[in-house]
């Protein structure tokens, strides 16, 4: 085998016979040889690196993002570089600088980076291809994969209202995430449909973490106007709410209904298992990665892909206690 033949096989060039490809790969396996992706990138002026930008969301959410991207990249030439950011809102230009200095061929933006105008404009100016997960604004910019947060939030709120609850608390997520406002809008659509007004003292703001849901629930349950149900804007905060309720002597769901959003792993392993909305995070990340790879290959990446949500009815939602 000539060096040129070996190079053509590892570069996935066309017109390679199956017999030659098999022979080269068998020899590489016997020699434990692996091509140097970075060296290949220097020759072609490509790094073959895809970045994933996210901001300290729940651990389960991050895992789903990574799983989706890695599943699409599996067996290919590109590798994933994970770039967590402390605060997108405080340092958006540093995010763009980080992407540029990492010599990435493209980047996947998770919320809230997927909506920040300085990041979008900075990447456009630098001509760095990007794909956005769950954007809520400027939907014509870049490649996007999304879900209807308003419709999803409305559906789970309708379920809680349908059980008979009227004193319903909301634990908001991080205000920097546009999805927080979208989910609140969905809840309010369900309330408006039955003429239910939202009391300000029944709305708390968290940051999508277990701890923020725990602390918000302790405040809610210590007030004179005590909710019979809590709508938490993600599963981590919902599980935090359940923990606080138990500590204060409330049974879930007999005394207090708690529902979440995302259907992350914590929703499936906590007891009682959490009633929630399934947000297809893994599928969205996989789709965003696929669109980005197609653009990098000079192919048509297609239009925005909207994934469907699903209501998941488990064990944490029940009618309000009769005494209420």
PyMOL commands that set and color helices and strands:
alter all, ss='L'
color gray80, all
select helices_A, chain A and resi 3-10+18-30+37-44+59-73+92-101+113-115+117-126+149-162+178-193+200-202+210-221+235-247+265-269+281-296
alter helices_A, ss='H'
color red, helices_A
select strands_A, chain A and resi 49-55+79-85+106-109+129-133+143-147+168-172+203-205+229-232+257-259+276-278+305-307+310-312
alter strands_A, ss='S'
color yellow, strands_A
deselect
rebuild
show_as cartoon
